[in-house]
Amino acid sequence: MHTNPDWKEYENLVCEAMKQENPDLKIERDIKLHGHISETKRQIDIAAKGRIAGHNVFVVIDCKKYSSKLDVNDVGSFITFLNDVGADIGILVTQKGFSESAKNLAKKSRVKLEIKTLEELREYKITFDYCEECDRGEDHFPGVIRWTGFEGLAGDINKVKEAGHCDWCGSLHIRCQDCNTITGIPETLYQKSVECLGRCGIIFRVNLEYVGHGMNDFVLIVKNNDIE
């Protein structure tokens, strides 16, 4: 891949887009940090620091003004870089989009990773749904809930807006369709009735089902009243 010669102007546009939608973050350019894994200085084109949802966050933005789509190698290298510098959130900015494999790898990154075009970045405000099960205070960036879909749901599934797991501790989370409240269901609450934290009357229950080879799978049952 070859970069275009006006990449510096592109980087300026990315900075302005970040400031526009995230005014509370402090944007820094061309900084160097010690890599925790590599034990060497790492150069960061754009970094942002501040507080989001009550937590201190460190965001690293990498601008890729390529003539073709980002591929899985680009994303893999960036994930390694984010882990090395201790970033909480990474944002890859590209003008040509990205491959399906790059998108899949980004979704499974331990670090919250977004891939945006410059146009998308102009309307992108950094937000995340964090896991209250592994939240240890404002100086510790908690696990982020990855909303993955409705596989394994049963019962009144129209009462579920989203379902996903924490990327750190693995706890299941349900966003209620009725009240939009997120309820965490760690493994210690499997096989028990869990009331929606929004107190709207919806009850969730995770039942483990044997799927063979000594393994279990979960089925989430959703009801309008207690199912004990």
SEMARNU-397244 format. One record per residue: x negated, y negated, z of N, C-alpha, C in turn; residue number from 1. Coordinates in Angstrom, 1 decimal, always signed. Layout:
# SEMARNU-397244
      npx      npy      npz     capx     capy     capz      cpx      cpy      cpz   seba
        X        Y        Z        X        Y        Z        X        Y        Z    NUM
...
# end
This chain:
# SEMARNU-397244
      npx      npy      npz     capx     capy     capz      cpx      cpy      cpz   seba
     -0.8     +1.2     +0.0     +0.0     +0.0     +0.0     -0.9     -1.3     +0.0      1
     -0.4     -2.3     -0.6     -1.1     -3.5     -0.7     -0.3     -4.7     -0.1      2
     -0.9     -5.5     +0.7     -0.1     -6.6     +1.3     -0.2     -7.8     +0.3      3
     +0.8     -8.6     +0.4     +0.9     -9.8     -0.4     +0.0    -10.9     +0.2      4
     -0.6    -11.8     -0.6     -1.5    -12.8     -0.1     -0.9    -13.8     +0.9      5
     +0.4    -14.1     +0.8     +1.0    -15.1     +1.7     +1.5    -14.5     +3.0      6
     +0.8    -13.5     +3.5     +1.3    -12.8     +4.7     +1.3    -13.7     +5.9      7
     +0.4    -14.8     +5.9     +0.4    -15.7     +7.1     +1.7    -16.5     +7.2      8
     +2.2    -16.9     +6.0     +3.4    -17.7     +6.0     +4.6    -16.7     +6.4      9
     +4.5    -15.5     +6.0     +5.5    -14.5     +6.3     +5.5    -14.3     +7.9     10
     +4.4    -14.3     +8.5     +4.2    -14.2     +9.9     +4.8    -15.4    +10.6     11
     +4.6    -16.6    +10.0     +5.2    -17.8    +10.6     +6.8    -17.7    +10.6     12
     +7.3    -17.2     +9.5     +8.8    -17.1     +9.4     +9.3    -16.1    +10.4     13
     +8.6    -15.0    +10.6     +9.0    -14.0    +11.6     +9.0    -14.6    +13.0     14
     +8.0    -15.4    +13.3     +7.9    -16.1    +14.7     +9.1    -17.0    +14.8     15
     +9.5    -17.8    +13.8    +10.6    -18.7    +13.9    +11.9    -18.0    +14.1     16
    +12.0    -16.8    +13.4    +13.2    -16.0    +13.5    +13.4    -15.5    +14.9     17
    +12.3    -15.0    +15.5    +12.3    -14.5    +16.9    +12.7    -15.6    +17.9     18
    +12.2    -16.8    +17.7    +12.5    -17.9    +18.6    +13.9    -18.3    +18.5     19
    +14.5    -18.2    +17.3    +15.8    -18.7    +17.1    +16.8    -17.9    +17.9     20
    +16.7    -16.6    +17.9    +17.7    -15.7    +18.5    +17.2    -15.3    +20.0     21
    +16.0    -15.5    +20.3    +15.5    -15.2    +21.6    +14.7    -16.3    +22.2     22
    +15.4    -17.4    +22.5    +14.7    -18.6    +23.0    +14.1    -18.5    +24.4     23
    +14.5    -17.5    +25.2    +13.9    -17.4    +26.5    +12.6    -16.6    +26.5     24
    +12.2    -16.1    +25.4    +11.0    -15.3    +25.3     +9.8    -16.3    +24.9     25
     +8.7    -16.1    +25.6     +7.5    -16.8    +25.2     +6.7    -16.1    +24.1     26
     +6.6    -16.8    +23.0     +5.9    -16.2    +21.8     +4.5    -16.5    +21.8     27
     +3.6    -15.5    +21.6     +2.2    -15.8    +21.5     +1.7    -15.2    +20.2     28
     +0.6    -15.8    +19.6     +0.1    -15.3    +18.3     -1.4    -14.9    +18.5     29
     -1.7    -13.9    +17.8     -3.1    -13.5    +17.6     -3.8    -13.3    +19.0     30
     -3.3    -12.4    +19.8     -3.9    -12.2    +21.1     -4.6    -10.8    +21.2     31
     -5.5    -10.6    +22.1     -6.2     -9.4    +22.3     -5.9     -8.8    +23.7     32
     -5.6     -7.5    +23.7     -5.4     -6.8    +25.0     -6.2     -5.6    +25.0     33
     -6.6     -5.2    +26.3     -7.3     -3.9    +26.4     -6.4     -2.7    +26.3     34
     -6.7     -1.8    +25.4     -5.9     -0.6    +25.2     -6.1     +0.4    +26.3     35
     -5.0     +0.8    +26.9     -5.0     +1.7    +28.1     -5.5     +3.1    +27.7     36
     -5.2     +3.5    +26.5     -5.6     +4.8    +26.0     -7.0     +4.8    +25.3     37
     -7.1     +3.8    +24.3     -8.3     +3.7    +23.5     -9.5     +3.2    +24.2     38
     -9.2     +2.4    +25.4    -10.3     +1.8    +26.1    -11.1     +0.8    +25.3     39
    -10.4     +0.1    +24.4    -11.0     -0.9    +23.6    -10.0     -2.1    +23.4     40
    -10.5     -3.2    +22.9     -9.7     -4.4    +22.7     -8.8     -4.1    +21.4     41
     -7.5     -4.5    +21.6     -6.6     -4.3    +20.5     -6.0     -5.7    +20.1     42
     -5.9     -6.0    +18.8     -5.4     -7.3    +18.4     -4.0     -7.2    +18.1     43
     -3.2     -8.2    +18.6     -1.7     -8.2    +18.4     -1.4     -9.5    +17.6     44
     -0.7     -9.4    +16.5     -0.4    -10.5    +15.7     +0.6    -11.4    +16.4     45
     +1.7    -10.8    +16.8     +2.8    -11.6    +17.5     +3.2    -10.8    +18.8     46
     +3.2    -11.5    +19.9     +3.7    -10.9    +21.2     +4.7    -11.8    +21.8     47
     +5.7    -11.2    +22.5     +6.7    -12.0    +23.2     +6.9    -11.4    +24.6     48
     +7.0    -12.3    +25.6     +7.2    -11.9    +27.0     +8.3    -12.7    +27.6     49
     +9.0    -12.1    +28.5    +10.1    -12.8    +29.2    +11.0    -11.8    +29.9     50
    +12.2    -12.2    +30.2    +13.1    -11.4    +31.0    +14.3    -11.1    +30.1     51
    +14.7     -9.8    +30.1    +15.9     -9.4    +29.3    +16.7     -8.5    +30.3     52
    +17.9     -8.7    +30.5    +18.8     -7.9    +31.3    +18.2     -7.7    +32.7     53
    +17.5     -8.8    +33.2    +17.0     -8.8    +34.6    +15.6     -8.1    +34.7     54
    +15.0     -7.7    +33.6    +13.8     -7.0    +33.6    +12.7     -7.8    +32.8     55
    +11.5     -7.7    +33.3    +10.3     -8.3    +32.6    +10.0     -7.4    +31.4     56
     +9.9     -8.0    +30.3     +9.6     -7.1    +29.1     +8.4     -7.7    +28.3     57
     +7.7     -6.8    +27.6     +6.6     -7.2    +26.7     +6.9     -6.6    +25.4     58
     +7.1     -7.5    +24.4     +7.5     -7.1    +23.0     +6.3     -7.4    +22.1     59
     +6.1     -6.4    +21.2     +5.0     -6.5    +20.2     +5.7     -6.5    +18.8     60
     +5.4     -7.5    +18.0     +6.0     -7.6    +16.7     +4.9     -7.4    +15.6     61
     +5.1     -6.5    +14.7     +4.2     -6.3    +13.6     +4.8     -6.6    +12.3     62
     +4.2     -7.4    +11.5     +4.8     -7.9    +10.2     +4.1     -7.1     +9.0     63
     +5.0     -6.4     +8.3     +4.5     -5.6     +7.1     +5.1     -6.2     +5.8     64
     +4.3     -7.0     +5.2     +4.8     -7.6     +3.9     +4.2     -6.7     +2.8     65
     +4.8     -5.5     +2.7     +4.4     -4.5     +1.7     +5.2     -4.6     +0.4     66
     +4.7     -4.0     -0.6     +5.4     -4.0     -1.9     +6.3     -2.8     -2.0     67
     +6.2     -1.9     -1.0     +7.1     -0.7     -1.0     +7.5     -0.4     +0.4     68
     +8.4     +0.6     +0.6     +9.0     +0.9     +1.9     +8.0     +1.4     +2.9     69
     +8.2     +1.1     +4.2     +7.4     +1.7     +5.2     +7.7     +3.2     +5.2     70
     +6.6     +4.0     +5.5     +6.8     +5.4     +5.6     +6.5     +5.9     +7.0     71
     +6.6     +7.2     +7.2     +6.4     +7.8     +8.5     +5.1     +7.5     +9.1     72
     +4.0     +7.4     +8.3     +2.7     +7.1     +8.8     +2.6     +5.7     +9.4     73
     +3.3     +4.8     +8.8     +3.3     +3.4     +9.3     +3.9     +3.3    +10.7     74
     +5.1     +4.0    +10.8     +5.8     +4.0    +12.1     +5.0     +4.8    +13.1     75
     +4.4     +5.9    +12.7     +3.6     +6.7    +13.7     +2.4     +5.9    +14.2     76
     +1.7     +5.2    +13.4     +0.6     +4.3    +13.8     +1.0     +3.2    +14.7     77
     +2.2     +2.6    +14.5     +2.7     +1.6    +15.3     +3.1     +2.1    +16.7     78
     +3.7     +3.3    +16.7     +4.1     +3.9    +18.0     +2.8     +4.1    +18.9     79
     +1.8     +4.6    +18.2     +0.5     +4.9    +19.0     +0.0     +3.5    +19.5     80
     +0.0     +2.5    +18.7     -0.4     +1.2    +19.1     +0.4     +0.6    +20.3     81
     +1.7     +0.8    +20.2     +2.6     +0.3    +21.3     +2.3     +1.0    +22.6     82
     +2.1     +2.3    +22.6     +1.7     +3.0    +23.8     +0.4     +2.6    +24.3     83
     -0.6     +2.3    +23.4     -1.9     +1.9    +23.9     -1.9     +0.5    +24.6     84
     -1.1     -0.4    +24.1     -1.1     -1.7    +24.7     +0.0     -1.9    +25.8     85
     +0.7     -0.8    +26.0     +1.7     -0.9    +27.1     +3.0     -1.7    +26.8     86
     +3.4     -1.7    +25.5     +4.6     -2.5    +25.1     +5.8     -1.8    +25.6     87
     +6.8     -2.6    +25.9     +8.2     -2.1    +26.3     +9.0     -2.0    +25.0     88
     +8.9     -2.9    +24.1     +9.7     -2.9    +22.9     +8.8     -3.2    +21.7     89
     +9.0     -2.5    +20.6     +8.2     -2.8    +19.4     +9.2     -3.2    +18.3     90
     +8.8     -4.1    +17.5     +9.6     -4.5    +16.3     +8.7     -4.5    +15.1     91
     +9.1     -3.6    +14.1     +8.4     -3.6    +12.8     +9.2     -4.5    +11.8     92
     +8.6     -5.4    +11.2     +9.4     -6.3    +10.3     +8.8     -6.0     +8.9     93
     +9.8     -5.7     +8.0     +9.4     -5.3     +6.6    +10.3     -6.0     +5.6     94
     +9.8     -6.2     +4.4    +10.7     -6.8     +3.4    +11.3     -5.8     +2.4     95
    +10.8     -4.5     +2.5    +11.2     -3.5     +1.5    +11.9     -2.3     +2.1     96
    +12.2     -2.4     +3.4    +13.0     -1.3     +4.0    +12.0     -0.2     +4.4     97
    +12.6     +1.0     +4.7    +11.8     +2.1     +5.2    +12.4     +3.4     +4.8     98
    +11.5     +4.5     +4.8    +12.0     +5.8     +4.4    +12.8     +6.4     +5.5     99
    +13.6     +7.5     +5.2    +14.4     +8.2     +6.1    +13.6     +8.8     +7.2    100
    +12.4     +9.4     +6.9    +11.6    +10.0     +7.9    +11.0     +8.9     +8.9    101
    +10.7     +7.7     +8.3    +10.2     +6.6     +9.2    +11.3     +6.2    +10.2    102
    +12.6     +6.2     +9.7    +13.7     +5.8    +10.5    +13.9     +6.9    +11.6    103
    +13.8     +8.2    +11.3    +14.0     +9.2    +12.2    +12.9     +9.2    +13.3    104
    +11.7     +8.9    +13.0    +10.6     +8.9    +13.9    +10.8     +7.7    +14.9    105
    +11.3     +6.6    +14.3    +11.5     +5.4    +15.2    +12.6     +5.6    +16.2    106
    +13.6     +6.4    +15.9    +14.7     +6.7    +16.8    +14.2     +7.5    +18.0    107
    +13.1     +8.3    +17.8    +12.7     +9.3    +18.8    +11.5     +8.7    +19.6    108
    +11.1     +7.5    +19.3    +10.0     +6.9    +20.0    +10.3     +6.7    +21.5    109
     +9.4     +6.9    +22.4     +9.6     +6.6    +23.8     +9.7     +5.1    +24.0    110
     +9.0     +4.4    +23.3     +9.1     +2.9    +23.3    +10.3     +2.5    +22.4    111
    +11.1     +1.6    +22.9    +12.2     +1.1    +22.1    +11.7     +0.5    +20.9    112
    +12.0     +1.0    +19.7    +11.4     +0.5    +18.4    +12.5     +0.2    +17.4    113
    +12.4     -1.0    +16.9    +13.4     -1.5    +15.9    +12.6     -1.8    +14.6    114
    +13.3     -1.5    +13.5    +12.7     -1.8    +12.2    +13.7     -2.7    +11.5    115
    +13.2     -4.0    +11.2    +14.1     -5.0    +10.7    +13.5     -5.7     +9.5    116
    +14.4     -6.1     +8.6    +13.9     -7.0     +7.5    +13.9     -8.4     +8.1    117
    +13.2     -9.4     +7.4    +13.2    -10.7     +7.9    +14.6    -11.3     +8.0    118
    +15.5    -11.0     +7.1    +16.8    -11.5     +7.1    +17.6    -10.9     +8.3    119
    +17.4     -9.7     +8.6    +18.1     -9.1     +9.8    +17.5     -9.7    +11.1    120
    +16.2    -10.0    +11.1    +15.6    -10.5    +12.3    +16.2    -11.9    +12.6    121
    +16.6    -12.6    +11.6    +17.1    -14.0    +11.9    +18.4    -13.9    +12.7    122
    +19.1    -12.8    +12.7    +20.3    -12.6    +13.5    +20.1    -11.5    +14.6    123
    +18.9    -11.2    +15.0    +18.7    -10.1    +15.9    +18.3    -10.7    +17.3    124
    +19.1    -10.4    +18.2    +18.8    -10.8    +19.6    +18.4     -9.5    +20.3    125
    +17.3     -9.5    +21.0    +16.8     -8.3    +21.7    +17.8     -7.9    +22.8    126
    +18.4     -6.8    +22.8    +19.2     -6.3    +23.9    +18.9     -4.8    +24.0    127
    +19.3     -4.2    +25.1    +19.2     -2.8    +25.3    +20.1     -2.3    +26.4    128
    +20.5     -1.1    +26.4    +21.3     -0.5    +27.5    +20.4     +0.4    +28.3    129
    +20.1     +0.0    +29.5    +19.1     +0.7    +30.3    +19.8     +1.7    +31.2    130
    +19.0     +2.7    +31.6    +19.5     +3.8    +32.4    +19.4     +3.4    +33.9    131
    +20.5     +3.3    +34.6    +20.5     +3.0    +36.0    +19.9     +4.1    +36.9    132
    +19.9     +5.3    +36.3    +19.4     +6.5    +37.1    +17.9     +6.4    +37.3    133
    +17.1     +5.8    +36.4    +15.7     +5.7    +36.5    +15.2     +4.2    +36.6    134
    +16.1     +3.3    +36.9    +15.8     +1.9    +37.1    +15.2     +1.7    +38.4    135
    +13.9     +1.2    +38.5    +13.2     +1.0    +39.7    +12.9     -0.5    +40.0    136
    +13.6     -1.4    +39.4    +13.4     -2.8    +39.7    +12.9     -3.6    +38.5    137
    +12.8     -4.9    +38.7    +12.6     -5.8    +37.5    +11.2     -5.7    +37.0    138
    +10.2     -5.2    +37.7     +8.8     -5.0    +37.2     +8.6     -3.7    +36.5    139
     +9.6     -2.9    +36.5     +9.5     -1.6    +35.8    +10.5     -1.5    +34.7    140
    +10.0     -1.3    +33.5    +11.0     -1.3    +32.4    +11.6     +0.1    +32.4    141
    +12.9     +0.2    +32.6    +13.6     +1.5    +32.7    +13.8     +2.2    +31.4    142
    +14.3     +3.5    +31.5    +14.6     +4.2    +30.3    +15.7     +3.5    +29.6    143
    +15.7     +3.7    +28.3    +16.7     +3.1    +27.4    +17.6     +4.2    +26.9    144
    +18.9     +3.9    +26.9    +19.9     +4.8    +26.4    +19.9     +4.9    +24.9    145
    +19.7     +6.1    +24.4    +19.8     +6.3    +22.9    +21.2     +6.8    +22.6    146
    +22.0     +6.0    +22.0    +23.3     +6.4    +21.6    +23.3     +7.3    +20.4    147
    +23.6     +8.6    +20.6    +23.3     +9.6    +19.5    +24.6    +10.2    +18.9    148
    +25.8    +10.0    +19.4    +26.9    +10.5    +18.8    +27.8    +11.3    +19.7    149
    +28.7    +12.1    +19.1    +29.8    +12.8    +19.9    +29.7    +14.3    +19.9    150
    +28.6    +14.9    +19.5    +28.4    +16.3    +19.5    +28.5    +16.9    +20.9    151
    +29.3    +17.9    +21.1    +29.5    +18.5    +22.4    +30.6    +17.9    +23.2    152
    +31.4    +17.1    +22.7    +32.5    +16.5    +23.4    +33.8    +17.3    +23.2    153
    +34.7    +17.3    +24.2    +35.9    +18.0    +24.1    +37.0    +17.2    +24.9    154
    +38.2    +17.4    +24.7    +39.3    +16.7    +25.5    +39.7    +15.4    +24.8    155
    +40.0    +14.4    +25.6    +40.4    +13.1    +25.0    +39.2    +12.3    +24.5    156
    +38.6    +12.8    +23.5    +37.4    +12.1    +23.0    +37.6    +10.7    +22.4    157
    +38.9    +10.4    +22.2    +39.2     +9.0    +21.7    +39.0     +8.0    +22.8    158
    +38.7     +8.5    +24.1    +38.5     +7.7    +25.2    +37.0     +7.4    +25.3    159
    +36.2     +8.0    +24.5    +34.7     +7.8    +24.5    +34.3     +6.9    +23.3    160
    +33.7     +5.8    +23.6    +33.2     +4.9    +22.6    +31.8     +5.3    +22.0    161
    +30.9     +5.7    +23.0    +29.6     +6.1    +22.6    +29.1     +7.1    +23.6    162
    +28.2     +8.0    +23.2    +27.6     +9.0    +24.1    +26.1     +9.1    +23.7    163
    +25.3     +9.2    +24.7    +23.8     +9.3    +24.5    +23.1     +9.6    +25.7    164
    +21.8     +9.7    +25.6    +20.9    +10.1    +26.7    +19.8     +9.1    +26.9    165
    +19.3     +9.0    +28.2    +18.2     +8.2    +28.5    +17.0     +8.8    +27.9    166
    +16.1     +7.9    +27.3    +14.9     +8.4    +26.6    +13.8     +8.8    +27.6    167
    +14.0     +8.5    +28.9    +13.0     +8.8    +29.9    +13.4    +10.0    +30.8    168
    +14.6     +9.9    +31.4    +15.0    +11.0    +32.3    +16.0    +11.9    +31.7    169
    +16.5    +11.6    +30.6    +17.4    +12.5    +29.9    +18.9    +12.5    +30.4    170
    +19.2    +11.7    +31.3    +20.6    +11.6    +31.8    +21.6    +11.3    +30.7    171
    +22.7    +12.0    +30.7    +23.8    +11.7    +29.8    +24.5    +10.4    +30.2    172
    +24.9     +9.6    +29.2    +25.6     +8.3    +29.5    +26.8     +8.3    +28.5    173
    +27.9     +7.8    +29.0    +29.1     +7.6    +28.3    +29.6     +6.2    +28.4    174
    +29.9     +5.6    +27.2    +30.5     +4.3    +27.2    +32.0     +4.5    +27.0    175
    +32.8     +4.0    +27.9    +34.3     +4.2    +27.9    +34.9     +3.3    +26.8    176
    +35.8     +3.9    +26.0    +36.5     +3.2    +25.0    +37.5     +2.2    +25.6    177
    +38.1     +2.6    +26.8    +39.1     +1.7    +27.4    +38.6     +0.5    +28.0    178
    +37.4     +0.6    +28.8    +36.9     -0.5    +29.6    +35.5     -1.0    +29.2    179
    +34.9     -0.2    +28.2    +33.5     -0.5    +27.7    +32.4     -0.4    +28.8    180
    +32.7     +0.3    +29.9    +31.8     +0.5    +31.0    +30.9     +1.7    +30.7    181
    +29.6     +1.6    +31.0    +28.7     +2.8    +30.8    +28.6     +3.6    +32.1    182
    +28.9     +4.9    +32.1    +28.8     +5.8    +33.2    +27.7     +6.8    +33.0    183
    +26.7     +6.9    +33.9    +25.6     +7.8    +33.8    +26.0     +9.1    +34.5    184
    +25.7    +10.3    +33.9    +25.9    +11.6    +34.4    +24.7    +12.4    +34.4    185
    +23.9    +12.3    +35.5    +22.6    +13.1    +35.6    +23.0    +14.6    +35.8    186
    +22.0    +15.5    +35.6    +22.3    +16.9    +35.8    +22.8    +17.3    +37.1    187
    +22.5    +16.6    +38.2    +23.0    +16.9    +39.5    +24.5    +16.7    +39.6    188
    +25.1    +16.0    +38.6    +26.6    +15.9    +38.6    +27.3    +16.7    +37.6    189
    +26.5    +17.6    +36.9    +27.2    +18.5    +36.0    +28.1    +19.5    +36.8    190
    +29.2    +19.9    +36.1    +30.2    +20.8    +36.7    +31.1    +20.0    +37.8    191
    +30.9    +18.7    +37.9    +31.7    +17.9    +38.8    +32.5    +16.8    +38.1    192
    +33.6    +16.4    +38.6    +34.4    +15.3    +38.0    +33.7    +14.0    +38.4    193
    +33.5    +13.2    +37.3    +32.9    +11.9    +37.5    +33.8    +10.8    +37.0    194
    +34.2     +9.9    +37.9    +35.1     +8.8    +37.5    +34.4     +7.7    +36.7    195
    +35.0     +7.2    +35.7    +34.4     +6.1    +35.0    +34.1     +5.0    +35.9    196
    +32.9     +4.4    +35.8    +32.5     +3.3    +36.8    +33.3     +2.1    +36.6    197
    +34.0     +2.0    +35.5    +34.9     +0.8    +35.3    +36.2     +1.0    +36.0    198
    +36.4     +2.1    +36.7    +37.6     +2.4    +37.5    +38.9     +2.2    +36.7    199
    +38.8     +2.7    +35.4    +40.0     +2.6    +34.5    +40.8     +3.9    +34.6    200
    +40.4     +4.9    +35.4    +41.2     +6.1    +35.5    +40.7     +7.3    +34.7    201
    +39.7     +7.1    +33.8    +39.1     +8.1    +33.0    +38.2     +9.0    +33.8    202
    +38.3    +10.3    +33.6    +37.4    +11.2    +34.3    +36.5    +12.0    +33.3    203
    +35.2    +12.1    +33.6    +34.3    +12.8    +32.8    +33.8    +14.0    +33.5    204
    +33.6    +15.1    +32.8    +33.0    +16.3    +33.5    +32.1    +17.0    +32.4    205
    +30.9    +17.4    +32.8    +30.0    +18.2    +32.0    +30.1    +19.6    +32.4    206
    +30.5    +20.5    +31.5    +30.5    +21.9    +31.8    +29.4    +22.6    +31.0    207
    +28.6    +23.4    +31.6    +27.5    +24.1    +30.9    +28.0    +25.4    +30.4    208
    +27.7    +25.7    +29.1    +28.1    +26.9    +28.4    +26.9    +27.7    +28.0    209
    +27.0    +29.0    +28.2    +25.9    +29.8    +27.7    +25.9    +30.0    +26.2    210
    +24.7    +29.7    +25.6    +24.6    +29.8    +24.2    +23.7    +30.8    +23.7    211
    +23.2    +31.7    +24.6    +22.3    +32.8    +24.2    +20.9    +32.5    +24.5    212
    +20.1    +33.6    +24.5    +18.6    +33.5    +24.7    +18.3    +32.8    +26.0    213
    +19.1    +32.9    +27.0    +18.8    +32.3    +28.3    +19.0    +30.8    +28.3    214
    +19.7    +30.2    +27.4    +19.8    +28.8    +27.3    +21.3    +28.4    +27.5    215
    +21.4    +27.1    +28.0    +22.7    +26.5    +28.2    +22.9    +25.3    +27.3    216
    +24.1    +25.0    +27.0    +24.4    +23.8    +26.3    +25.6    +23.1    +27.1    217
    +25.7    +21.8    +26.9    +26.7    +21.1    +27.7    +27.9    +20.7    +26.8    218
    +29.1    +20.7    +27.4    +30.3    +20.3    +26.8    +30.9    +19.2    +27.7    219
    +31.1    +18.1    +27.2    +31.7    +17.0    +28.0    +33.2    +17.0    +27.9    220
    +33.9    +17.2    +29.0    +35.4    +17.2    +29.0    +35.8    +15.8    +29.5    221
    +36.7    +15.2    +28.7    +37.3    +13.9    +29.0    +38.7    +14.0    +29.3    222
    +39.2    +13.5    +30.5    +40.6    +13.5    +30.9    +41.0    +12.2    +31.4    223
    +42.4    +12.0    +31.5    +43.0    +10.8    +32.1    +43.2    +11.0    +33.6    224
    +43.0    +12.2    +34.1    +43.1    +12.3    +35.5    +42.2    +13.4    +36.0    225
    +42.1    +13.6    +37.3    +41.1    +14.5    +37.9    +41.3    +15.9    +37.4    226
    +40.2    +16.6    +37.0    +40.3    +18.0    +36.5    +39.6    +19.0    +37.4    227
    +39.4    +18.7    +38.6    +38.8    +19.7    +39.6    +39.8    +20.8    +39.8    228
# end
